[in-house]
Amino acid sequence: MKIVDVKTKRLSIPLKKPFKTSLRTVSKAESIVVYLFCDDGTVGIGAAPPTHIITGDSLESINYAVIQVIRPLIIGQKIEQKEQIDTMIRQAIVHNSSAKAAVDIAVYDCLGKKTNLPLYQLLGGYKSCLETDYTVSVNAAEEMAEDARKLVGEGFDTLKVKVGNSTVDEDIERVSEIRRAVGGQIKLRLDVNQGWGVKEAISAIHRLEDMGIGIELVEQPIPAWNVEGMKTVTESVDTPIMADESVFDSLDAARLLAIHGCDLINIKLMKAGGISGAEKINALAEVYGVECMVGCMIESKISVTAACHFAAGKKNVTRCDFDAPLMLASEPVIGGVHFEGNRIFLPADPGLGIKNVLINQ
């Protein structure tokens, strides 16, 4: 099975409600969709969103890297020689992790179709059903509490709460309001998106601990570059600290794990350059006894489906953050994962299990 062509299309889907974090506000989910054509008629699909503030990738840069840089290198390559394709993609261009991820996902889709296996089984097959949290984006405390109450009513028992775009006092007020609104049985995960300094993070987490708010974990409390600071925060508090933006690839993971700079790692395919990179991070974390979450950006169900397959394949992936498709005002992707409340069911079809994408162009 040889690759004979690579094409792209642009996909844009409005969100039901603007999504706000300490880093940005998003009103639509945009993606470059990659189609990988093989000589036997097999078509693999992948996708990547632009997340300028995190990965540095734009729609234009993703499309350029896929078509102008990666495409000429992989045409003629055999899908079965996955390691060779991985090397070509990795060495083709520095950074550009989202573009690499989109092509990588399409290659894996082809592999699943060739073996006639759902991708999660090809990747380990640890489970066929996942549970996701749902993110409460940054707003006034009262609005966030109301959003949280509605989500619990829809069956979500774990909420990811965005903070970090204002003062610590305001952040604690937001979390307190949410806890009062949802009661003590709902898990709350705090995502600061690099919004605090080291001292602020330690102080804020200690205050939450002393108040008995009950936070399951705090994600990326300080700037991504401050690896030593992550170690200081992790060692100074009882609440587990999860690294997100601090870990793009396995080298980042190695640096952080070697100094115990976090208790958990959030793997995202768009940071890792796809499933191939995600596998390396997860394997390394497992060696250190560190569990992983797999999460997503604001992206389409295409790439979220790929992330779900990876998460379902691995024992060491113990948490999921796959709410992006639930935020969309419409769903143009036919097939892929199926959502029922907070539960996600993996498709039985080969590869990603995506049958079609309705793109109006």
Summary of the structure (lengths in Angstrom):
residues: 361
radius of gyration: 19.7
end to end distance: 29.6
largest distance: 62.2
contacts: 1359
relative contact order: 0.16
helix: 40%
strand: 26%
